[in-house]
Amino acid sequence: MQIDPQIGALRGDHAAQRVMREAVVETVRQCRHDPALAPVLTDLETYGAGASLSDCKHLARPFAAEGAPRRAIESFVRRIVRLQRAYPLAQLALRHRSGPGFHYLQIAGKGRATLGLALYDGGPHRSGTASATFPDAERHDVVLAGAGEFGLLEVASENGAHATIKERRQQVGEGSVIALCGPARSQVLRAVRGRLLILRLIRFAETPLPTRRFALPSGNLLHRASGDRRESQHELMMALLGRMGRSDAVPALAGLALDSEGGSEHFRWQALRECLALDTAAGLRVLSSIAKDPADALSGPARNLRAGLVETHPRIASLEPEPCLA
């Protein structure tokens, strides 16, 4: 493994590490208490708790048509840039992610809302967008610098595995504002001239519908995931228990699968799958119980799954609590 000399030297210099950590903490503290940004963050907490954006005047101002969005974050950006120049290896105490042509830095997250900076850049990696994600959220973008073209998307109709998606192109430049709301609307960047810097505000629904990703332009469903972050975390926990072979988790998984009011259909179905994988007999009892309840939204899929399992593995029929009528 090759280690950069600067990183190697820093690993053994605990005093330098401490100075760098203290500089990061102090910079973030100054950013949070900046006179221009502090009232915006206060409003972000109110907005994240469910208030209307129009009732959060400091937060709403940057996203207004004539809102001077740079004013709220100029000092924040200067402090962060100054920190990184002084300590290039410093790890920011802020969420961030990077990928080909896209970089995101979260300024703050409060409740269901986040405020951050999104940077798009052109180049050979940007050869066209093949898919689009539709989260159940309210989104507001304002362009701080640069120019480009977005495709504003709307799901006109959807049948589960496929959607008809309409697209409208919009040229954007400094000061342009884009507002989207709900799980049927999204956007994709179609062109960027140089770099495009955006201040982005997102608030997820209180009880969000699943997030879907569709292929463009075909509209074929590529992926579906829970729109609830906590539910997604629980799905990962269930998957981990399954990979660990924790059969002692079967009663809890069975309870989650049977609780028609405790989670989304997708979440319950994942619990059922893990239950079947860990203990086939127990999983079949849960599957049969769901299949017999006509009021359960998963009743139909459960009957189809049960019939398919018995057809493929006839010996499974002997494990069922009652004969399979399929």
C-alpha positions in Angstrom: 0.0 0.0 0.0 1.3 3.4 -1.0 0.9 6.2 1.6 1.4 9.8 0.7 4.4 11.3 2.6 2.2 14.1 4.1 -0.3 11.5 5.4 2.4 9.3 6.7 4.0 12.2 8.6 0.6 13.3 10.0 -0.1 9.8 11.4 2.8 10.0 13.8 2.3 13.7 14.7 -0.4 13.7 17.4 0.1 17.3 18.2 -0.5 18.3 14.6 -3.6 16.1 14.5 -5.0 17.8 17.6 -4.3 21.3 16.2 -6.1 20.3 13.0 -9.1 18.9 14.9 -9.4 22.0 17.0 -9.3 24.2 13.9 -12.1 22.2 12.3 -14.3 22.4 15.5 -13.7 26.1 15.8 -14.4 26.8 12.1 -17.7 24.9 12.2 -18.6 26.7 15.5 -18.0 30.1 13.8 -20.0 29.0 10.8 -23.0 28.0 13.0 -22.9 31.4 14.8 -22.3 33.6 11.7 -24.8 36.5 11.7 -25.9 35.8 8.2 -26.2 32.0 8.5 -27.5 31.6 12.1 -31.1 32.8 11.4 -31.2 30.6 8.3 -30.3 27.6 10.4 -32.9 28.5 13.1 -35.5 28.6 10.4 -34.2 25.3 8.9 -35.1 23.7 12.2 -38.6 25.1 12.1 -39.0 24.1 8.5 -37.6 20.6 9.3 -40.3 20.2 11.9 -43.1 20.8 9.3 -43.6 24.5 9.0 -44.3 26.1 5.7 -41.3 27.6 3.9 -43.2 30.9 3.6 -43.3 31.1 7.4 -39.5 30.8 7.6 -38.5 34.2 6.2 -34.8 33.9 6.7 -34.7 30.4 5.0 -37.1 31.4 2.3 -35.3 34.6 1.3 -32.3 32.9 -0.6 -34.8 30.9 -2.7 -37.0 33.9 -3.6 -36.8 35.2 -7.2 -34.7 38.2 -5.9 -33.3 36.6 -2.8 -29.6 37.3 -3.1 -28.8 33.7 -2.1 -25.0 34.3 -1.8 -25.4 36.6 1.2 -26.4 33.9 3.6 -23.5 31.5 2.8 -20.6 33.8 1.7 -19.0 33.9 5.1 -19.5 30.1 5.5 -17.8 29.3 2.3 -14.9 31.7 3.0 -14.3 30.0 6.4 -14.4 26.5 4.9 -12.0 27.4 2.1 -9.6 29.1 4.5 -9.6 26.0 6.7 -8.9 23.7 3.8 -6.1 25.8 2.5 -4.5 25.9 5.9 -5.1 22.2 6.6 -5.5 20.3 3.3 -5.9 17.0 5.1 -8.5 18.2 7.5 -11.7 16.1 7.6 -14.7 18.5 7.7 -17.3 17.8 10.4 -20.0 18.1 7.7 -21.6 15.4 5.6 -20.3 15.3 2.1 -20.1 13.0 -0.9 -18.4 13.1 -4.3 -18.8 11.2 -7.6 -18.0 11.7 -11.3 -19.3 15.2 -12.1 -21.1 15.8 -8.8 -20.1 16.9 -5.3 -22.3 17.7 -2.3 -21.6 19.4 1.0 -24.3 19.5 3.6 -24.3 22.7 5.5 -26.9 21.5 8.1 -29.6 19.0 8.7 -32.6 19.7 11.0 -35.5 17.2 11.4 -36.7 16.2 7.9 -34.8 19.1 6.1 -31.3 19.5 4.8 -29.5 22.5 3.4 -26.4 22.1 1.3 -24.2 23.0 -1.7 -24.3 20.9 -4.9 -21.6 21.3 -7.5 -21.9 19.9 -11.0 -19.1 20.0 -13.5 -18.9 19.0 -17.2 -16.4 16.6 -18.7 -16.1 13.3 -20.5 -17.9 11.5 -17.7 -21.1 13.4 -18.4 -22.4 11.6 -21.5 -26.1 11.8 -20.7 -28.3 10.8 -17.8 -29.7 7.2 -18.1 -32.0 7.3 -15.0 -33.8 9.6 -12.6 -34.7 9.3 -8.9 -38.1 10.4 -7.6 -38.1 10.9 -3.8 -41.2 12.0 -1.9 -39.8 15.4 -1.0 -40.1 19.1 -1.3 -37.0 20.5 -3.1 -35.8 24.1 -3.8 -32.7 24.9 -5.8 -31.2 28.3 -6.5 -28.1 28.7 -8.8 -25.3 30.5 -7.1 -22.8 30.4 -10.1 -22.5 28.9 -13.5 -25.1 28.0 -16.2 -26.6 24.8 -17.6 -29.8 23.1 -18.6 -32.1 20.9 -16.5 -34.7 18.4 -17.6 -37.7 18.8 -15.3 -39.5 15.5 -15.1 -43.0 14.5 -14.1 -44.5 11.0 -13.8 -47.7 11.2 -15.9 -48.8 7.6 -15.1 -47.3 4.6 -13.3 -48.2 0.9 -13.1 -45.6 -0.3 -10.7 -42.9 -1.6 -13.1 -43.2 1.2 -15.6 -43.9 4.9 -15.7 -44.7 7.4 -18.4 -42.4 10.4 -17.8 -42.8 13.8 -19.3 -39.8 16.1 -19.6 -39.5 19.9 -20.0 -36.1 21.5 -20.5 -35.1 24.7 -18.6 -32.1 26.8 -19.0 -30.6 28.0 -15.7 -28.1 30.7 -14.7 -27.1 32.6 -11.7 -30.2 33.4 -9.6 -32.4 30.8 -11.3 -34.8 29.0 -8.9 -36.3 25.5 -9.4 -39.0 24.2 -7.0 -40.3 20.6 -7.1 -42.7 18.9 -4.7 -43.9 15.3 -4.3 -42.9 11.9 -5.5 -44.0 12.4 -9.1 -41.5 15.2 -9.9 -37.7 15.2 -10.3 -35.0 16.7 -12.3 -31.8 15.7 -14.2 -29.0 17.9 -15.4 -28.8 17.8 -19.2 -25.9 20.2 -19.8 -23.5 22.3 -17.8 -21.1 24.9 -19.0 -18.0 24.7 -16.9 -19.3 24.3 -13.3 -22.7 24.8 -11.8 -23.0 25.6 -8.1 -26.4 25.3 -6.4 -27.8 26.0 -3.0 -30.2 23.1 -2.3 -33.0 22.8 0.3 -34.7 19.4 0.7 -37.5 18.3 3.1 -38.8 14.8 3.0 -42.5 14.1 3.6 -43.5 13.2 7.2 -44.5 9.7 6.0 -42.7 9.4 2.7 -43.8 7.1 -0.1 -41.1 4.8 -1.6 -38.3 6.4 -3.6 -38.2 5.1 -7.2 -35.5 5.2 -9.8 -36.7 4.9 -13.4 -34.7 4.4 -16.6 -34.8 7.3 -19.1 -36.5 7.5 -21.5 -38.0 4.1 -21.3 -39.6 4.6 -17.9 -38.8 1.1 -16.7 -38.5 0.8 -12.9 -34.9 0.2 -11.9 -35.0 0.3 -8.1 -37.5 1.0 -5.3 -36.5 1.8 -1.8 -38.2 3.0 1.4 -38.5 6.7 1.5 -38.2 6.6 5.3 -34.5 6.7 6.3 -35.2 4.9 9.6 -37.1 2.2 7.8 -34.1 1.8 5.4 -31.8 1.4 8.4 -34.1 -1.3 9.8 -34.0 -3.1 6.4 -30.2 -3.1 6.5 -30.4 -4.5 10.1 -32.7 -7.3 8.9 -30.4 -8.2 6.0 -27.5 -8.3 8.4 -29.3 -10.7 10.7 -30.1 -12.9 7.7 -26.5 -13.0 6.5 -25.4 -13.8 10.1 -27.8 -16.7 10.2 -29.5 -15.4 13.4 -32.4 -17.8 13.6 -33.2 -16.3 17.0 -34.4 -13.2 15.2 -37.2 -15.2 13.4 -40.0 -14.3 15.9 -39.2 -10.6 15.6 -39.0 -10.8 11.8 -42.4 -12.7 11.8 -43.9 -10.0 13.9 -42.7 -7.2 11.6 -44.0 -9.1 8.5 -47.5 -9.6 10.1 -47.9 -6.0 11.4 -49.9 -4.4 8.6 -49.8 -1.0 10.4 -46.2 -1.0 11.6 -44.4 -0.4 8.3 -44.7 -0.1 4.6 -45.6 -3.0 2.3 -42.0 -3.1 1.0 -40.6 -3.2 4.6 -43.0 -6.0 5.6 -42.1 -8.0 2.4 -38.4 -7.7 3.2 -39.1 -9.0 6.7 -41.0 -11.9 5.3 -38.2 -12.8 2.9 -35.6 -12.8 5.7 -37.9 -14.9 7.8 -38.3 -17.5 5.1 -34.5 -17.6 4.5 -33.7 -18.1 8.2 -36.5 -20.6 9.1 -38.6 -22.0 6.2 -41.3 -23.5 8.3 -41.8 -20.4 10.4 -41.7 -18.3 7.3 -44.3 -20.4 5.6 -46.6 -20.0 8.6 -46.3 -16.2 8.3 -46.7 -16.4 4.5 -49.9 -18.4 4.8 -51.3 -16.1 7.4 -50.8 -13.1 5.2 -52.2 -15.0 2.1 -55.4 -15.9 4.0 -56.2 -12.3 5.0 -58.1 -10.6 2.1 -57.8 -7.2 3.9 -54.0 -7.4 3.8 -52.5 -5.5 0.8 -49.8 -8.2 0.6 -52.4 -11.0 0.4 -52.2 -11.4 -3.4 -48.4 -11.3 -3.7 -48.3 -13.8 -0.7 -50.6 -16.3 -2.5 -48.5 -16.0 -5.7 -45.3 -16.5 -3.8 -46.7 -19.5 -1.8 -48.0 -21.2 -5.0 -44.6 -20.6 -6.8 -42.6 -22.0 -3.8 -44.8 -25.2 -3.7 -44.6 -25.7 -7.4 -40.8 -25.3 -7.4 -40.2 -27.2 -4.2 -43.0 -29.7 -3.6 -41.6 -30.8 -0.3 -42.4 -27.4 1.1 -46.1 -28.3 1.1 -45.4 -30.6 4.0 -44.2 -27.7 6.1 -47.3 -25.6 5.6 -49.8 -25.3 8.5 -52.6 -26.4 6.1 -52.7 -27.7 2.5 -51.9 -25.1 -0.2 -55.1 -24.6 -2.3 -52.9 -23.4 -5.2 
